[in-house]
Amino acid sequence: MDPTAVVQRQLEAYNARDLARFLAEYSDDILVYRLPAVAPAIVGKKAFGEFYATQRFNHAGLHAELRGRIAFGDKVIDHERISGVRDAPFDVAVVYEVRNGLIVCTWAVAAD
């Protein structure tokens, strides 16, 4: 399985605010890190789904624009511009780790 295809599918589901399709690309044991924190901000698909249902997919203007992508091995790094969450769009870099066709871990840092 091509890791970039997995990441692209989750991006498309994110932009469609399709929670079921979005979650299908993640492992049950997903770990989400928000740098510079060293502990995960979200652990497990249940908590991950609840966060996106209540904190992201409920925003009508939600959209992630892919600004750049680097892929190597089981890692995909996306530069995204996020709209619809804050008053103004913001940039974020997200590293996705893909194993056995599912995203198992993400690390994100937003440009302030």
DSSP file (Angstrom, degrees, kcal/mol; ACC not computed):
  #  RESIDUE AA STRUCTURE BP1 BP2  ACC     N-H-->O    O-->H-N    N-H-->O    O-->H-N    TCO  KAPPA ALPHA  PHI   PSI    X-CA   Y-CA   Z-CA
    1    1 A M              0   0    0      0, 0.0   100,-0.2     0, 0.0    99,-0.1   0.000 360.0 360.0 360.0 130.4    0.0    0.0    0.0
    2    2 A D    >>  -     0   0    0      1,-0.2     4,-1.5    99,-0.1     3,-0.9  -0.655 360.0-147.6 -76.4 116.9    1.3    3.4   -1.0
    3    3 A P  H 3> S+     0   0    0      0, 0.0     4,-2.3     0, 0.0     5,-0.2   0.837  97.1  58.5 -56.1 -33.8    1.5    5.6    2.1
    4    4 A T  H 3> S+     0   0    0      1,-0.2     4,-2.5     2,-0.2     5,-0.2   0.855 102.5  53.6 -66.3 -32.1    0.7    8.7    0.0
    5    5 A A  H <> S+     0   0    0     -3,-0.9     4,-2.2     2,-0.2    -1,-0.2   0.895 109.0  49.1 -67.1 -39.1   -2.5    7.2   -1.2
    6    6 A V  H  X S+     0   0    0     -4,-1.5     4,-2.0     2,-0.2    -2,-0.2   0.943 113.6  45.6 -63.3 -48.4   -3.6    6.6    2.4
    7    7 A V  H  X S+     0   0    0     -4,-2.3     4,-2.0     1,-0.2    -2,-0.2   0.886 111.9  52.2 -64.5 -39.6   -2.8   10.2    3.4
    8    8 A Q  H  X S+     0   0    0     -4,-2.5     4,-2.4     1,-0.2    -1,-0.2   0.906 107.9  51.7 -64.0 -41.1   -4.5   11.5    0.3
    9    9 A R  H  X S+     0   0    0     -4,-2.2     4,-2.3     1,-0.2    -1,-0.2   0.905 109.9  48.6 -62.5 -41.0   -7.7    9.6    1.0
   10   10 A Q  H  X S+     0   0    0     -4,-2.0     4,-2.4     2,-0.2    -1,-0.2   0.885 110.3  52.2 -68.2 -35.3   -7.8   10.9    4.6
   11   11 A L  H  X S+     0   0    0     -4,-2.0     4,-2.4     2,-0.2    -2,-0.2   0.923 110.4  47.7 -63.1 -44.4   -7.3   14.5    3.2
   12   12 A E  H  X S+     0   0    0     -4,-2.4     4,-1.4     1,-0.2    -2,-0.2   0.899 113.1  47.9 -64.2 -40.2  -10.2   14.1    0.8
   13   13 A A  H  X>S+     0   0    0     -4,-2.3     5,-2.5     2,-0.2     4,-0.6   0.881 109.7  54.0 -67.2 -38.2  -12.4   12.7    3.6
   14   14 A Y  H ><5S+     0   0    0     -4,-2.4     3,-1.2     1,-0.2    -2,-0.2   0.944 109.4  47.1 -58.4 -49.6  -11.4   15.6    5.9
   15   15 A N  H 3<5S+     0   0    0     -4,-2.4    -1,-0.2     1,-0.3    -2,-0.2   0.777 113.2  48.5 -67.1 -26.0  -12.4   18.1    3.2
   16   16 A A  H 3<5S-     0   0    0     -4,-1.4    -1,-0.3    -5,-0.2    -2,-0.2   0.516 106.8-130.2 -85.2  -6.5  -15.7   16.3    2.7
   17   17 A R  T <<5 +     0   0    0     -3,-1.2     2,-0.9    -4,-0.6    -3,-0.2   0.892  53.6 155.0  52.8  42.7  -16.2   16.2    6.5
   18   18 A D     >< -     0   0    0     -5,-2.5     4,-2.7     1,-0.2    -1,-0.2  -0.812  22.7-174.7-101.5  92.1  -16.9   12.5    6.1
   19   19 A L  H  > S+     0   0    0     -2,-0.9     4,-3.0     1,-0.2     5,-0.2   0.884  79.0  50.1 -59.6 -44.6  -16.0   11.1    9.5
   20   20 A A  H  > S+     0   0    0      1,-0.2     4,-1.5     2,-0.2    -1,-0.2   0.930 114.9  43.4 -62.2 -45.8  -16.5    7.4    8.7
   21   21 A R  H  4 S+     0   0    0      2,-0.2     4,-0.4     1,-0.2    -1,-0.2   0.883 115.0  51.0 -67.2 -38.2  -14.3    7.6    5.6
   22   22 A F  H >< S+     0   0    0     -4,-2.7     3,-1.5    -9,-0.2    -2,-0.2   0.950 111.0  46.8 -62.2 -51.3  -11.8    9.7    7.4
   23   23 A L  H >< S+     0   0    0     -4,-3.0     3,-2.0     1,-0.3    -1,-0.2   0.774  97.3  72.8 -64.9 -26.5  -11.5    7.3   10.4
   24   24 A A  T 3< S+     0   0    0     -4,-1.5    -1,-0.3     1,-0.3    -2,-0.2   0.712  92.6  57.3 -61.3 -19.7  -11.2    4.3    8.0
   25   25 A E  T <  S+     0   0    0     -3,-1.5    78,-3.1    -4,-0.4     2,-0.3   0.442  97.6  77.6 -90.5  -0.5   -7.6    5.5    7.2
   26   26 A Y  E <  S-a  103   0A   0     -3,-2.0    78,-0.2    76,-0.2     2,-0.1  -0.836  79.7-117.2-115.0 148.1   -6.5    5.4   10.8
   27   27 A S  E >   -     0   0A   0     76,-2.7     3,-1.4    -2,-0.3    -2,-0.1  -0.357  28.8-114.3 -73.9 159.5   -5.4    2.5   13.1
   28   28 A D  E 3  S+     0   0A   0      1,-0.3    17,-2.3    16,-0.1    18,-0.3   0.778 118.3  50.5 -62.5 -26.3   -7.4    1.7   16.2
   29   29 A D  E 3  S+     0   0A   0     15,-0.2    -1,-0.3    16,-0.1    -2,-0.0  -0.006  80.9 163.2-103.0  27.6   -4.3    2.7   18.2
   30   30 A I  E <   -     0   0A   0     -3,-1.4    14,-3.1    13,-0.1     2,-0.4  -0.149  23.2-156.6 -51.8 136.6   -3.7    6.0   16.5
   31   31 A L  E     -aB 105  43A   0     73,-1.4    75,-2.3    12,-0.2     2,-0.5  -0.980   5.0-163.9-116.2 129.7   -1.4    8.4   18.4
   32   32 A V  E     -aB 106  42A   0     10,-2.5     9,-2.8    -2,-0.4    10,-1.5  -0.965   5.2-170.5-119.1 120.5   -1.7   12.1   17.7
   33   33 A Y  E     -a  107   0A   0     73,-2.9    75,-2.1    -2,-0.5     2,-0.6  -0.891  12.2-159.8-110.2 139.7    1.1   14.5   18.8
   34   34 A R  E >   -a  108   0A   0      5,-0.4     3,-1.7    -2,-0.4    75,-0.2  -0.921  43.3-100.4-116.5 102.0    1.0   18.3   18.7
   35   35 A L  T 3  S+     0   0    0     73,-2.3    75,-0.3    -2,-0.6     3,-0.1  -0.316 101.0  30.1 -63.8 143.4    4.6   19.5   18.8
   36   36 A P  T 3  S+     0   0    0      0, 0.0    -1,-0.3     0, 0.0    73,-0.1  -0.967 100.3  94.9 -92.9   7.7    6.4   20.6   20.8
   37   37 A A    <   -     0   0    0     -3,-1.7     4,-0.1     1,-0.1    -3,-0.0  -0.276  59.2-155.4 -58.3 143.1    4.5   18.4   23.4
   38   38 A V  S    S+     0   0    0     -3,-0.1    -1,-0.1     2,-0.1    -3,-0.1   0.625  73.8  71.5 -96.2 -16.6    6.2   15.1   24.0
   39   39 A A  S    S-     0   0    0     -5,-0.1    -5,-0.4     1,-0.1     2,-0.1  -0.762  96.2 -99.0 -97.6 146.7    3.0   13.3   25.2
   40   40 A P        -     0   0    0      0, 0.0    -7,-0.3     0, 0.0     3,-0.1  -0.368  20.0-152.6 -64.8 141.7    0.3   12.4   22.7
   41   41 A A  S    S+     0   0    0     -9,-2.8     2,-0.4     1,-0.3    -8,-0.2   0.783  85.4  25.6 -80.8 -30.9   -2.7   14.8   22.6
   42   42 A I  E     -B   32   0A   0    -10,-1.5   -10,-2.5    -3,-0.0     2,-0.4  -1.000  67.3-169.6-137.2 135.2   -5.0   12.0   21.4
   43   43 A V  E     +B   31   0A   0     -2,-0.4     4,-0.4   -12,-0.2   -12,-0.2  -0.989  54.2   8.6-127.7 122.7   -4.7    8.3   21.9
   44   44 A G  S  > S-     0   0    0    -14,-3.1     4,-2.1    -2,-0.4   -15,-0.2   0.238  79.7 -90.8  91.5 149.3   -6.9    5.8   20.2
   45   45 A K  H  > S+     0   0    0    -17,-2.3     4,-3.0     1,-0.2     5,-0.2   0.822 119.6  58.5 -65.3 -33.9   -9.5    5.9   17.4
   46   46 A K  H  > S+     0   0    0    -18,-0.3     4,-2.2     2,-0.2    -1,-0.2   0.963 111.8  39.5 -62.2 -51.3  -12.5    6.5   19.7
   47   47 A A  H  > S+     0   0    0     -4,-0.4     4,-2.3     1,-0.2    -2,-0.2   0.875 115.8  53.8 -64.5 -37.5  -11.0    9.7   21.2
   48   48 A F  H  X S+     0   0    0     -4,-2.1     4,-2.3     2,-0.2    -2,-0.2   0.929 110.1  46.3 -62.0 -47.2   -9.7   10.7   17.7
   49   49 A G  H  X S+     0   0    0     -4,-3.0     4,-2.4     1,-0.2    -2,-0.2   0.890 111.3  51.8 -64.0 -40.6  -13.2   10.3   16.2
   50   50 A E  H  X S+     0   0    0     -4,-2.2     4,-2.0    -5,-0.2     5,-0.2   0.904 109.4  50.6 -63.6 -41.1  -14.8   12.3   19.1
   51   51 A F  H  X S+     0   0    0     -4,-2.3     4,-3.0     1,-0.2     5,-0.4   0.955 113.6  43.5 -60.8 -50.3  -12.4   15.1   18.6
   52   52 A Y  H  X>S+     0   0    0     -4,-2.3     5,-3.2     1,-0.2     4,-1.1   0.853 113.2  52.3 -67.8 -33.3  -13.0   15.4   14.9
   53   53 A A  H  <5S+     0   0    0     -4,-2.4    -1,-0.2    -5,-0.2    -2,-0.2   0.886 124.0  26.7 -66.4 -38.3  -16.7   15.1   15.3
   54   54 A T  H  <5S+     0   0    0     -4,-2.0    -2,-0.2    -5,-0.2    -1,-0.2   0.670 131.2  33.2-101.8 -19.2  -16.9   17.9   17.9
   55   55 A Q  H  <5S+     0   0    0     -4,-3.0    -3,-0.2    -5,-0.2    -2,-0.1   0.530 130.2  11.8-118.0  -8.7  -14.0   20.1   17.1
   56   56 A R  T ><5S+     0   0    0     -4,-1.1     3,-2.2    -5,-0.4     6,-0.2   0.604 117.3  51.7-132.4 -58.8  -13.4   20.0   13.3
   57   57 A F  T 3 <S+     0   0    0     -5,-3.2    -4,-0.1     1,-0.3    -3,-0.1   0.571 100.2  68.3 -71.4  -5.7  -16.2   18.4   11.2
   58   58 A N  T 3  S+     0   0    0     -6,-0.3     2,-0.7     3,-0.0    -1,-0.3   0.440  79.3  93.9 -87.4  -1.1  -18.8   20.6   12.8
   59   59 A H    X   -     0   0    0     -3,-2.2     3,-1.7     1,-0.1    26,-0.0  -0.842  65.8-155.1 -94.5 115.5  -17.2   23.7   11.1
   60   60 A A  T 3  S+     0   0    0     -2,-0.7    -1,-0.1     1,-0.3    -3,-0.0   0.823  92.7  49.4 -60.0 -33.6  -19.0   24.4    7.9
   61   61 A G  T 3  S+     0   0    0     23,-0.3    -1,-0.3    -3,-0.1    24,-0.2   0.289  78.7 139.7 -91.3  11.3  -16.0   26.2    6.4
   62   62 A L    <   +     0   0    0     -3,-1.7     2,-0.3    22,-0.3    22,-0.2  -0.309  19.8 150.6 -60.6 130.6  -13.5   23.5    7.2
   63   63 A H  E     -C   83   0A   0     20,-1.9    20,-2.9     2,-0.0     2,-0.5  -0.931  33.0-154.1-161.2 138.3  -11.0   22.9    4.4
   64   64 A A  E     -C   82   0A   0     -2,-0.3     2,-0.6    18,-0.2    18,-0.2  -0.972  12.6-159.3-114.8 119.6   -7.4   21.8    4.2
   65   65 A E  E     -C   81   0A   0     16,-2.8    16,-2.4    -2,-0.5     2,-0.6  -0.876  18.1-131.8 -98.3 122.6   -5.4   22.9    1.2
   66   66 A L  E     +C   80   0A   0     -2,-0.6    14,-0.2    14,-0.2     3,-0.1  -0.634  29.9 172.9 -74.6 118.9   -2.4   20.8    0.4
   67   67 A R  E     -     0   0A   0     12,-3.5     2,-0.3    -2,-0.6    13,-0.2   0.652  64.9 -13.7-100.8 -21.6    0.5   23.2   -0.2
   68   68 A G  E     -C   79   0A   0     11,-1.3    11,-2.7     2,-0.0    -1,-0.4  -0.938  56.4-155.9-174.9 155.1    3.3   20.6   -0.4
   69   69 A R  E     -C   78   0A   0     -2,-0.3     2,-0.4     9,-0.2     9,-0.2  -0.996   4.6-173.4-145.9 137.1    4.0   16.9    0.2
   70   70 A I  E     -C   77   0A   0      7,-2.4     7,-3.4    -2,-0.3     2,-0.4  -0.997  11.9-171.9-125.6 132.9    7.2   14.9    0.9
   71   71 A A  E     +C   76   0A   0     -2,-0.4     2,-0.3     5,-0.2     5,-0.2  -0.989  14.2 155.9-128.9 135.1    7.0   11.1    1.0
   72   72 A F  E >   -C   75   0A   0      3,-2.5     3,-2.2    -2,-0.4     2,-0.1  -0.905  63.0 -37.0-156.4 131.0    9.7    8.7    2.0
   73   73 A G  T 3  S-     0   0    0     -2,-0.3    -1,-0.0     1,-0.3     0, 0.0  -0.338 124.0 -21.0  57.5-130.2    9.4    5.1    3.4
   74   74 A D  T 3  S+     0   0    0     -3,-0.1    24,-3.1   -71,-0.1     2,-0.4   0.269 121.0  90.4 -94.7  12.0    6.4    4.9    5.7
   75   75 A K  E <   -CD  72  97A   0     -3,-2.2    -3,-2.5    22,-0.2     2,-0.4  -0.879  49.3-174.6-112.5 141.0    6.3    8.7    6.4
   76   76 A V  E     -CD  71  96A   0     20,-2.2    20,-3.2    -2,-0.4     2,-0.6  -0.999   9.0-160.1-130.0 128.9    4.4   11.4    4.5
   77   77 A I  E     -CD  70  95A   0     -7,-3.4    -7,-2.4    -2,-0.4     2,-0.4  -0.948  10.4-170.3-113.5 120.1    4.9   15.0    5.4
   78   78 A D  E     -CD  69  94A   0     16,-2.8    16,-2.6    -2,-0.6     2,-0.6  -0.894  18.3-153.2-110.9 138.2    2.2   17.5    4.3
   79   79 A H  E     -CD  68  93A   0    -11,-2.7   -12,-3.5    -2,-0.4   -11,-1.3  -0.962  31.9-179.9-101.6 116.8    2.2   21.2    4.5
   80   80 A E  E     -CD  66  92A   0     12,-3.0    12,-2.6    -2,-0.6     2,-0.6  -0.900  29.6-145.3-122.1 146.9   -1.4   22.2    4.7
   81   81 A R  E     -CD  65  91A   0    -16,-2.4   -16,-2.8    -2,-0.3     2,-0.5  -0.969  24.7-154.1-108.6 118.2   -3.3   25.5    5.0
   82   82 A I  E     -CD  64  90A   0      8,-3.2     8,-1.9    -2,-0.6     2,-0.3  -0.803  13.8-177.6 -99.9 128.6   -6.3   25.0    7.3
   83   83 A S  E     +C   63   0A   0    -20,-2.9   -20,-1.9    -2,-0.5     4,-0.1  -0.888  58.0  36.1-119.2 152.8   -9.4   27.2    6.9
   84   84 A G  S    S+     0   0    0      2,-0.4   -23,-0.3    -2,-0.3   -22,-0.3   0.420  96.3  78.3  93.1  -1.4  -12.6   27.3    8.9
   85   85 A V  S    S+     0   0    0    -24,-0.2     2,-0.2   -22,-0.1    -2,-0.1   0.814  98.3  25.8-103.2 -47.4  -11.2   26.5   12.4
   86   86 A R  S    S-     0   0    0      2,-0.3    -2,-0.4    -4,-0.2    -1,-0.1  -0.504  95.1 -93.8-106.6 177.5   -9.8   29.9   13.4
   87   87 A D  S    S+     0   0    0     -2,-0.2    -3,-0.0    -4,-0.1    -1,-0.0   0.839 112.6  26.8 -61.9 -33.1  -10.7   33.4   12.3
   88   88 A A  S    S-     0   0    0     -5,-0.0    -2,-0.3     1,-0.0    -3,-0.1  -0.938  97.4 -93.4-129.2 151.6   -8.0   33.3    9.7
   89   89 A P        -     0   0    0      0, 0.0     2,-0.3     0, 0.0    -6,-0.2  -0.249  43.9-164.9 -57.9 151.5   -6.4   30.4    7.7
   90   90 A F  E     -D   82   0A   0     -8,-1.9    -8,-3.2    -4,-0.1     2,-0.3  -0.969  16.0-119.3-139.8 155.9   -3.2   29.0    9.3
   91   91 A D  E     +D   81   0A   0     20,-0.4    20,-2.7    -2,-0.3     2,-0.3  -0.716  28.6 179.7 -97.2 145.6   -0.4   26.7    8.1
   92   92 A V  E     -DE  80 110A   0    -12,-2.6   -12,-3.0    -2,-0.3     2,-0.5  -0.996  20.6-145.7-142.4 144.3    0.4   23.4    9.6
   93   93 A A  E     -DE  79 109A   0     16,-2.7    16,-2.1    -2,-0.3     2,-0.4  -0.956  21.9-171.7-107.9 130.3    3.0   20.7    8.9
   94   94 A V  E     -DE  78 108A   0    -16,-2.6   -16,-2.8    -2,-0.5     2,-0.6  -0.987  13.6-156.8-127.2 128.5    1.8   17.1    9.6
   95   95 A V  E     -DE  77 107A   0     12,-2.9    12,-1.8    -2,-0.4     2,-0.5  -0.919  14.1-164.0-100.8 123.8    4.0   14.0    9.6
   96   96 A Y  E     -DE  76 106A   0    -20,-3.2   -20,-2.2    -2,-0.6     2,-0.5  -0.923   6.4-156.1-108.3 130.4    1.9   10.8    9.0
   97   97 A E  E     -DE  75 105A   0      8,-2.8     7,-2.8    -2,-0.5     8,-1.1  -0.941  13.6-164.7-105.9 124.3    3.3    7.4    9.7
   98   98 A V  E     + E   0 103A   0    -24,-3.1     2,-0.4    -2,-0.5     5,-0.2  -0.932  12.8 170.8-116.1 126.1    1.6    4.7    7.7
   99   99 A R  E >   - E   0 102A   0      3,-2.7     3,-1.7    -2,-0.5    -2,-0.0  -1.000  69.7  -5.3-133.9 135.2    1.9    1.0    8.5
  100  100 A N  T 3  S-     0   0    0     -2,-0.4    -1,-0.1     1,-0.3     3,-0.1   0.845 130.7 -54.0  52.3  38.6   -0.1   -1.9    7.0
  101  101 A G  T 3  S+     0   0    0   -100,-0.2     2,-0.3     1,-0.2    -1,-0.3   0.566 119.7  95.8  79.2   9.2   -2.2    0.6    5.0
  102  102 A L  E <  S- E   0  99A   0     -3,-1.7    -3,-2.7   -76,-0.0     2,-0.5  -0.966  78.4-112.6-132.4 149.6   -3.3    2.6    8.0
  103  103 A I  E     +aE  26  98A   0    -78,-3.1   -76,-2.7    -2,-0.3    -5,-0.3  -0.696  35.3 173.8 -77.9 122.4   -2.1    5.8    9.7
  104  104 A V  E     +     0   0A   0     -7,-2.8   -73,-1.4    -2,-0.5     2,-0.3   0.646  61.4  13.1-104.8 -20.4   -0.7    4.8   13.1
  105  105 A C  E     -aE  31  97A   0     -8,-1.1    -8,-2.8   -75,-0.2     2,-0.3  -0.987  56.6-167.5-157.7 143.9    0.8    8.1   14.2
  106  106 A T  E     -aE  32  96A   0    -75,-2.3   -73,-2.9    -2,-0.3     2,-0.4  -0.989   3.9-165.4-132.9 147.5    0.8   11.8   13.4
  107  107 A W  E     -aE  33  95A   0    -12,-1.8   -12,-2.9    -2,-0.3     2,-0.4  -1.000  17.3-176.0-126.3 128.0    2.9   14.7   14.5
  108  108 A A  E     -aE  34  94A   0    -75,-2.1   -73,-2.3    -2,-0.4     2,-0.4  -0.961  14.2-179.9-130.0 144.6    1.7   18.2   13.8
  109  109 A V  E     - E   0  93A   0    -16,-2.1   -16,-2.7    -2,-0.4     2,-0.3  -0.982  16.9-147.9-140.5 129.8    3.0   21.7   14.3
  110  110 A A  E     - E   0  92A   0     -2,-0.4     2,-0.5   -75,-0.3   -18,-0.3  -0.743  18.3-122.5 -96.7 143.8    1.2   24.9   13.3
  111  111 A A              0   0    0    -20,-2.7   -20,-0.4    -2,-0.3    -2,-0.0  -0.730 360.0 360.0 -80.5 127.6    2.9   28.1   12.2
  112  112 A D              0   0    0     -2,-0.5    -1,-0.1   -22,-0.1    -2,-0.0   0.441 360.0 360.0-100.0 360.0    1.9   30.9   14.5
